[in-house]
Amino acid sequence: MTLSFFNQFASTTLLGIPLIAIALALPWVLFPTPSSRWLNNRLSTLQGWFINRFTQQLLLPLNVGGHKWALLLTSLMVFLITLNTLGLLPYTFTPTTQLSMNMGFAVPLWLATVIIGLRTQPTHALGHLLPEGTPTLLIPVLIIIETISLLIRPLALGVRLTANLTAGHLLIQLIATAAFVLLPLMPTVAILTATLLFLLTLLEVAVAMIQAYVFVLLLSLYLQENV
């Protein structure tokens, strides 16, 4: 029983072909396509309003040089939100519960922000490794600590997203199993457990959206330090 709880995080296959590619491509099919009409439908209007508001909030702390990342960060935000929320549906697979995939998102984007900082303003970028006014004896230690904290950023991005989604899915499955087992034995307790499961599902929908926002927000903060 313990091992079966983690089977939901295994990449499903059909005739030996991994279906993670379909799970990654499906969200883009669900988005409404732009129309040439003057008036769009309600879904397209709501989507455009959400993207505009998010882009404005994302670009507030960035200078003009960081606005080039608006399309990339907004697309990543919408993509992660869709993957996380679709993964809460029954009989679906959540690619963002895989640490390898999240690291594949985090490492290249974090590395791009570091390279941009070293290219445009190397003195300022390297200055983050040594705070101003540091005593001479602490300089080697602080440089090592700041370097480790810099290198651990992409790992923190990937692990945070993976751990939050994995914990939520496991908790939903545990409570659903408890409700199913208690139904013939104690129906009242099973109904209360099912109510708790419904509330937890609503919470996980919020967590799925918040974690996608936090992932992109931290990337924008890393970009802010280097542009």
Disulfide bonds with the S-S distance in Angstrom:
none
